[in-house]
Amino acid sequence: MMDIEHYNKNRGIYSPLIQTDGGMISGFWLVGNDYRNPSKYYGAYPPGYLKRLALLFPDPKIVLHLFSGMVEKGAWNPRPVREITCDCKEDLRPDVCENAEEIQRQFEPATFDLILADPPYGNNFIKYNTFPINKRKIVKKCSNLLCEGGYLIWLDISIPIWAKIDGWRMAGAIGLIQSTNHACRVITILERV
């Protein structure tokens, strides 16, 4: 499902990604700052982030936006994709209102082939008026929600704790800089094996 050749062939002005002999991808995305972002919600996906992911994962069938905040469904991928948003804040009108640590209560195992997670980093949970989260626990739960060969894309300021025993293989890491005075982040790509 991850297609680095498709990404590199169609990337336009976006930075290229490379693949090591071991199959892990790496790269660096400078996404800039677009104040015309349709979502005024603090913490929305960075500009161009979803479009780049659509090039790297061109054919997902069902996608979960975990910690979704506000997502403009369908705008990022030109192909028909079933997208489900999940957030713990009802006022953001997610498809599923749930604490991410209890996400398995809402879905059957192996429901998704792609999960995009953009959790609060640092103490940003205060800005969101929520609570600190147990990232290790959430990554483990995501393993159960993904079908074999599915991917968890985790955008954060650090690589989340993951374990091979939970069915994970690290498939890549991409550095991300938005613009000045923004946190540098890493896009961790975990594959469910």
C-alpha positions in Angstrom: 0.0 0.0 0.0 2.9 2.4 0.6 4.2 3.4 -2.8 7.4 5.4 -2.7 7.8 5.2 -6.5 4.3 6.8 -7.0 5.2 9.5 -4.5 8.6 10.3 -6.2 7.1 10.2 -9.7 4.2 12.6 -8.8 5.7 14.8 -6.1 6.1 17.9 -8.1 7.9 20.5 -5.9 7.7 18.3 -2.8 11.0 16.9 -1.5 11.9 13.3 -2.7 11.9 10.3 -0.4 14.5 7.6 -0.4 14.3 3.9 0.4 17.1 2.0 2.2 18.2 -1.5 1.3 16.2 -2.7 4.3 13.1 -1.1 2.8 12.7 1.7 5.3 11.9 5.1 3.8 13.3 8.4 4.9 13.1 12.1 3.9 12.4 15.6 5.0 9.4 17.8 4.3 9.4 21.5 4.6 5.7 22.3 4.4 5.8 26.0 5.1 2.9 27.9 6.7 -0.3 28.6 4.8 -2.5 30.9 6.7 -5.3 30.2 4.3 -5.7 26.7 5.8 -9.5 26.1 5.8 -9.4 24.9 9.4 -8.8 27.6 11.9 -8.5 25.0 14.6 -5.2 25.1 16.4 -3.3 21.9 15.6 -4.9 21.2 12.2 -2.7 19.1 9.9 0.1 21.2 8.5 -0.4 22.6 5.0 0.2 20.1 2.2 0.7 17.3 4.7 -2.3 15.2 3.6 -1.6 15.7 -0.1 1.9 14.3 0.4 0.5 11.4 2.3 -2.0 10.7 -0.5 0.9 10.5 -2.9 2.7 8.0 -0.6 -0.4 6.0 0.1 -2.4 6.4 -3.1 -5.0 3.6 -2.7 -6.3 3.3 0.9 -9.8 1.9 1.3 -10.7 3.1 4.8 -8.8 5.7 6.8 -9.1 6.7 10.4 -8.1 10.2 11.4 -7.2 9.7 15.0 -7.1 13.0 17.1 -8.7 14.4 14.0 -9.5 17.9 15.2 -11.1 19.2 12.1 -10.4 17.4 8.8 -11.7 18.4 5.4 -12.6 15.0 4.2 -12.0 14.1 0.5 -9.9 17.2 -0.1 -6.6 15.4 0.2 -7.0 12.3 -2.0 -8.5 12.5 -5.5 -9.6 8.8 -5.3 -12.7 7.8 -3.3 -11.6 7.0 0.2 -13.8 6.2 3.2 -12.6 8.5 6.0 -13.7 8.3 9.6 -12.7 11.1 12.1 -12.2 10.4 15.8 -11.7 13.0 18.5 -12.5 13.3 22.2 -14.1 16.7 21.7 -17.8 16.6 20.7 -17.8 20.3 19.6 -15.4 19.4 16.7 -18.2 17.1 15.3 -16.1 13.9 14.7 -17.7 10.9 13.3 -16.7 9.1 16.5 -16.4 10.9 19.8 -14.0 8.8 21.9 -10.9 8.9 24.0 -8.1 7.5 21.8 -7.0 5.2 24.6 -10.4 3.4 24.3 -10.6 3.5 20.5 -11.0 -0.3 20.3 -14.5 0.0 21.8 -15.7 1.7 18.6 -14.3 -0.6 15.9 -13.8 -4.2 15.0 -10.3 -5.6 14.8 -8.6 -5.1 11.3 -11.1 -2.4 10.3 -8.6 0.1 8.8 -5.7 0.0 6.3 -4.4 3.4 7.2 -4.6 5.4 10.5 -3.4 9.0 10.5 -2.6 10.1 14.1 -1.7 13.7 15.0 -1.8 13.6 18.8 -1.2 16.6 21.1 2.5 16.9 21.7 4.2 18.5 24.7 1.6 20.2 26.8 -0.6 21.2 23.9 -3.4 19.1 25.5 -3.9 22.3 27.7 -4.6 24.4 24.6 -7.1 21.7 23.4 -8.7 21.7 26.9 -8.2 17.9 27.1 -5.9 15.7 29.1 -2.5 14.0 28.7 -2.6 10.8 26.7 -0.7 7.5 27.0 0.8 7.3 23.5 2.3 3.8 24.1 -1.1 2.4 24.9 -2.7 4.1 21.9 -0.1 2.8 19.5 -0.7 -0.7 20.8 -4.4 -0.4 20.3 -3.9 0.9 16.8 -2.1 -2.3 16.0 -5.3 -4.2 16.6 -7.4 -1.9 14.5 -5.2 -2.2 11.4 -5.4 -5.0 8.9 -2.2 -6.9 8.1 -0.1 -4.7 5.8 -1.8 -1.5 7.1 0.0 1.5 8.3 -0.1 3.9 11.3 1.2 7.4 10.4 2.1 9.1 13.7 2.9 12.9 13.5 4.6 14.0 16.7 7.7 15.6 18.1 9.1 12.2 19.0 8.9 8.7 17.7 6.2 6.9 19.7 7.0 3.8 21.7 6.2 0.7 19.7 7.0 -3.0 19.9 7.6 -5.8 17.4 5.6 -8.1 19.8 2.5 -5.9 19.1 2.9 -6.6 15.4 4.8 -3.5 14.3 7.6 -2.9 11.9 9.1 0.5 11.5 8.7 1.3 7.8 9.9 4.9 7.7 10.6 8.3 9.3 10.2 11.7 7.6 11.3 14.9 9.3 8.8 17.8 9.0 9.3 21.5 9.5 6.3 23.9 9.1 8.0 27.3 9.3 9.7 29.5 11.8 8.7 29.3 15.5 7.0 25.9 15.0 8.0 22.6 16.6 10.1 20.3 14.3 8.2 17.0 14.1 8.7 13.5 12.8 6.3 11.4 10.8 6.8 7.9 12.0 5.5 5.2 9.7 4.7 1.9 11.4 3.5 -1.1 9.4 1.2 -3.8 10.8 2.9 -7.1 10.0 
